[in-house]
Amino acid sequence: MSVPPAPPGEALEFRRLTVTPRPPSQRAAVLAAPVFGRTFTDHMVTARYTEEAGWHDFTVGPFQDLPLSPATSVLHYGQAIFEGLKAYRQPDGSVALFRPELNAVRFAASAARIAMPPLPRPAFLASLRALLEADHAWVPDGADRTLYLRPLMIATDPAVVATASGGYLFVLFASPAGAYFDGGTRALRVWVERDRVRAARGGTGAAKFAGNYGAGLLAQKLAREHGCDQVIWLDPERRRYVEELGAMNLFLVAREESGDVLLTPPLSDSLLAGVTRDSIIDLARDGGMTVREEPIAIERWRDGARDGGIREAFACGTAVAVAPIGRVDDATGHFVMGDGRPGPVARTLGQRLLDLQFGRAEDTRRWRHTVWKAS
Ligand SMILES: *Cc1c(COP(=O)(O)O)cnc(C)c1O
């Protein structure tokens, strides 16, 4: 992913409301057993957009409910986008983000796709910084523990009119997180969805648009009923080429004469361009592996799993880092990857990624951004 240069933005001023933080003992209790997405920190950042004033009223205030009219546009016509990234506690006690400018660029691209006003990249990054200044004590210590950051934008016109809203609200809040899948690094069992699709040609699949996820929930529920963790989405036209795993990008390890080759579906308007996907491609190439972005038919995967031509499969995303796939099911049967346990390529690349994020490896690509340091 290439990042355009930041527009010159004047330094943003944040209004700071009085917040009574929870006592350290309560915070410690939450951080001792973080529940992903269900417990939140003391603060949140908000900003408003109007056609007259643009983006304004950047505020650091208490994490609290939003007052909304029942007529609020987003509740009817669904203009809502989000992002997901994490804050990592570093060995020296500081707090770092991982390639947040890519999230800023993607947030703006998602907004544009849904006819929403992009939040300028410097304002997105300044909001992350402002929240972490207020909530740095909520970034957990310890393996696999992070503070998950959730920026979102919704349409706020109090009007039941099916046109793009004039007003918007930006919100940024945070949730302490442990390992995403219970059981840590066990291999996933996944279900091939053959009827429903995640995204259409010309649709919204490349945007982090809330509707995409609502539309995927039924398939996810049915996959669970079949004993699977996640859904494999196939391409919307031929229902043949693998695209993503739930809300994660997908990689296969193929054995070829030249050695192991990492394969991943090419970006398109039905695929979400993950920051993790981009990073894994670079890390694999750094390690001397060949990486090819090419269409992968589900039959090629199945036959390769059976004859040893495809040795590993894994998914990746900010929430999980790397999640190995152990078994693939559909209505006609199933196949197993290797011995059904996490493979060496997934483990190595996952470990390299985590080492970079948690500050245990040298950051030659300048992917880490320090956002808080004890003064
Ligand atoms: C967010 C997301 C990903 C992963 O993106 P990261 O930037 O790596 O977290 C992949 N697929 C979908 C559909 C997503 O929403």
The ligand as an SDF file (V2000), in Angstrom:
LIG
                    3D

 15 15  0  0  0  0  0  0  0  0999 V2000
  -10.3370   -5.2940    8.7980 C   0  0  0  0  0  0  0  0  0  0  0  0
  -10.4690   -6.4290    7.8290 C   0  0  0  0  0  0  0  0  0  0  0  0
   -9.3830   -7.2090    7.4410 C   0  0  0  0  0  0  0  0  0  0  0  0
   -8.0270   -7.1090    8.0780 C   0  0  0  0  0  0  0  0  0  0  0  0
   -7.4540   -5.8520    7.9680 O   0  0  0  0  0  0  0  0  0  0  0  0
   -6.2510   -5.4230    8.9590 P   0  0  0  0  0  0  0  0  0  0  0  0
   -5.9400   -4.0400    8.5340 O   0  0  0  0  0  0  0  0  0  0  0  0
   -5.1540   -6.3740    8.7150 O   0  0  0  0  0  0  0  0  0  0  0  0
   -6.7980   -5.5250   10.3290 O   0  0  0  0  0  0  0  0  0  0  0  0
   -9.5740   -8.1700    6.4600 C   0  0  0  0  0  0  0  0  0  0  0  0
  -10.7850   -8.3780    5.9160 N   0  0  0  0  0  0  0  0  0  0  0  0
  -11.8680   -7.6600    6.2750 C   0  0  0  0  0  0  0  0  0  0  0  0
  -13.1690   -7.9320    5.6230 C   0  0  0  0  0  0  0  0  0  0  0  0
  -11.7350   -6.6670    7.2450 C   0  0  0  0  0  0  0  0  0  0  0  0
  -12.8060   -5.9720    7.6160 O   0  0  0  0  0  0  0  0  0  0  0  0
  1  2  1  0
  2  3  1  0
  2 14  2  0
  3  4  1  0
  3 10  2  0
  4  5  1  0
  5  6  1  0
  6  7  2  0
  6  8  1  0
  6  9  1  0
 10 11  1  0
 11 12  2  0
 12 13  1  0
 12 14  1  0
 14 15  1  0
M  END
$$$$
